Amino acid sequence: MIDEGRPIHYSAVKRGTPVYGSDEVQVGKVDDVLDNYREHILDGIVIEDPDGKLRFADGPEVQRTCERAVTLAITSEQAAELPSPERGAGSFRPRRAGGRIGRLFGGGWKRE
C-alpha cells in the first residue's frame, strides 16, 4: 500500500514526487507538471524514470495526485513505454528579483 497522503490539485504537485503505476510499482519521479492554462485542465506530467530518461504521461493517464505520490491509470510496464516529452515553445515566468524598475522596462521576465 502506497502512503500517498491527502489528495491535492495537480498544480500543487512538487518536483521529485514519486510516481507509481496502477500496479503500485514506482516508475519514477515528477520532473514537471504541464497545465493547459486556457482550459484549466492537466495536460500531462513529465516523469524522470530510474535511468534518468524523461517520459510524458498524458493527462488522462494520470489517475490521482496526492501530497506524497502521483498514481497513473496505467501499469508500470505501460509507463516504461511512454514517449519522451516533445520540446515545446519556451515558457516564461516572472523574475522575483526584477524589481519595479525592471518590470517597467520589461526586465521582469525570465525565459526557462
Summary of the structure (lengths in Angstrom):
residues: 112
radius of gyration: 16.2
end to end distance: 36.9
largest distance: 53.1
contacts: 290
relative contact order: 0.21
helix: 14%
strand: 38%
